């Protein structure tokens, strides 16, 4: 978001991620909504404002790869991704809190297919030694050293990083805000047309 010039503040969330969904897409969207609903927004935050929750998962062979618990699990995940494609799904929940404190939430998701080069054990070890795999779905972040593993992608790069900007533009519009123009859209139920 910073790269797109969108001001934001990170706040903790009490929302707990879960992979207990029948479909990966529902898992990503459900986790994003739980994170947004559990966000501890400071009471002094000016209204209207937005609360954003996002959750990224990696899907291969129909199974979901979440965040690895340790190095051994990260190695297994990366070995599974080696030399083939996988799907990255990011669920996004965007909640608008009005002046009155009323909240309205919209949810969506984006998918990007990523192809990894065939990775040798020495390459995996070098990557794992850097620790970048921790707290990353599928044990990698495309914006770091693991970007060297990527042969090609089909879809939005920002989605693989963890926040699909094209989806953000659409969700903001559904809540009455033109993200590109940084203004409220009066025809979508707002009486204001001022920048946030």
Beta strands, then each sheet from edge to edge (+ up, - down):
strand 1: 49-60
strand 2: 63-65
strand 3: 85-97
strand 4: 103-116
strand 5: 150-154
strand 6: 177-178
strand 7: 183-184
sheet 1: 2+ 1- 3+ 4- 5+
sheet 2: 6+ 7-
end
